[in-house]
């Protein structure tokens, strides 16, 4: 089947699959609790009937249930509505992104919203003619907005279209179709973000790969996946949480995609020992979609997707042109890069990780990498802080070897050890002046660390060295 024949969300017909084709399952595959193609046709028809009775054209969509999300998302596109996807449904966040006359669809308890389970489960069954139809979706005209925190911490709307999403899907299908189609899919990633949407909703739908109705929220849930072969969509942060508490899982011939953060080679190796699969990493962002991939057991170099053109900008950062980016001039990232002669590239941190401390330029990413080099650190985040002057601060979580080494020692000893280690590589003026040692660094649902959350570790906390903070 060629890419043009794949029944993408904007290309499927009501007869694209047999009525009993399984689209979604609950729990684990062998539980037998399935949603079928006929269920999909019926439920999308119910949602279209609801939308047709409303004059609202813009809808915020938040849905933890993957089945409900798929059904409502598709119906919104079929009705030509604007879709606003957000993981954050706090009242203050919603107030910032809402437009006049905007509706809100969710499966959570939230004020001023349409409760999706009631809307679907309590609606009468539509006429057969409404079920057996395929309202057209023009992929170029789809209006989808995904919200990121942006560089300011404020909501930033990124306009997306199914055109670019499905072009991205087509490349993944051309390269890893067999890996998907012989497995059932589970994910730890929210579908309200681009990685979770592409790999957890859009791809399995296009390839008729059954997907789990609820995302995995706790590492222990992997213990039940012993009944079939699974495609696992995860973040580095979730893999880290899992291998910390699991020594071996019953997964057989699984395949793991990961994105949304840095996956250290040591964590990739540990993941292999626990799951029996070395993760394949995808590099990309909300603005660019997927751009490159690697498996770190073969090296740290990234291989660009076949349809991506990359180069190094004047500022040392990666510039990308690809079919997934609407601007034909491409997208300039903030990722510092070295382009290798064979076309692959190495990431060197972010340009916004470069700060000047007393006229000395320093990469906070480089400081983090040096601290990881001690072999005693599980995770680390270095940030720039300022009171009377600017300085660096470091928050670390120790690995088992680090905890053993410093057991019973005062914080002063830890500070001094890591300070002296960094002195081998940096001038004293740029070495972190504040240190915090915690069990786990705070992350969001995607496993990303935000400066404001790290800063909070230093708030209202003494910098004395008498205790480990």
C-alpha positions, 0 to 999 in steps of 0.5 A: 500500500502506497502512502497515498492509499493509506486511510489517514484521518482526512482520507478514510471512507466509511468502508475503509475497514470491515465493521469488526476491525478493532480500533481500540482496546482497554487494559491489555489486548487479550482482555477482549474489551474492544472498540471496532470500526462500526463503533467509530462510525456510530460515535463520530456520527453522534458527535457530528449531530451534536456539533451540527446543532451548535453554532460554535465554530471554535472548540477547545478539546481536552480528553484523557480517554483516547477513544473519545479523543479520536472520535471527537477530533475526527468529527470536529474536522468533518464539521469544519471546526477549529480545534484547540488542543491543550493538556492544561485545563486549569481555569487561568490557562483556559481564560488565556486561550479562550476566544469569544464564543469558544466551546469546551469539550472534555471528559473531565469535570470542568466548568462551562464544558460539554461532557463528552461521555454523556454527549456520546453514550446518551445520544440516540443512535443516528440513522444508518445513512448518517453512520455510513457516510464519510464527510470530506476533510480538506487537510489544507484547510484544517485549523488545529492549534496546539499550545506550548508554554513558549519562551515566556511561560505564557501559552503560545498557540502553534497553528497546525494542519493535517497536511503536515501531520499526515506527511510526517505520518507517511514518512514514519509509515514508509520506514517503520510500517512493519514494526507498527503493524505487527504490534498493538500500541500503548503510550505514556504520552498525552495526545494533546502534544504533537508527539503524542498525537502523531504517534498515539492517535494519527499513526495507529489510525492510519495503519489500523493498529489497535491502540490502548484506550488509556495511556499508561500512567504508572510504570507498574502497568507495563507488568501486565503486557505479557500477552502480545507484542507491543509498540510503546510510545514513551518519553525519556522521563517515563522510561527513567521512572520505569527502570528505577523500579522495574528490573525486568518486564515480561514484554516480548519483542516490543519496540520503543519510540521516545521523544520529548527530552534527552535520553542519556545512553546509560538510560537507553541501555538500562531500558534495553535490559528491562524491556528488551528493546533499545529505544529509537529516539525522534528529534523534533518540536511542536513547530517542526514535527519529526526531523531526525532519529537515532539509536544511541547504541550506534552513536550519538549522531542524529540522522535527518529524515529523508525529506528534511534539509538541514544546515547550520545557521550563522548563530551556530543553530540548526535550521530546517526545511521540511514538508512538515513546516509550512514556512517554505523558508524553514524554521530556525531552531535554538539548538546548537549543532555540528553538521557532520560530512555524511549529513548527520548532526550532533546536538550541542545544547540550546543557544538559550542555554548560553549565558554570560557570567562576569563577561565569561560565556558558559553553556549551562548544557555543558555544565550539566553534561560535565556533572553527569560525567561524574557517574554519580548523577541521575538527573541535573538541571543548571539554571541562571539566577540573579540577585545582586549579580548573575550566577549559576545554580544546579539542582541534582538527583543522585543515582544509586552510586552517588547516594552510596558515596555520600551517605551520611555526609553533610551538604558541604561535602557534596557541594565541595566534591562537585565544585572541585570536579567542575574546576577541572573544566571551568573557571571558578567564576562560572561554577554554580554558586547554589546547589540543591540535591533532591530525590527527583527533579520536577517535570511536566507531563512530557518530562520537561524541566521548566526554569520556574520549577527549578527556581522554586527549589531554591526559594525560601531555603537556606543555602547553609551546608549543614544539611542536604536540601 
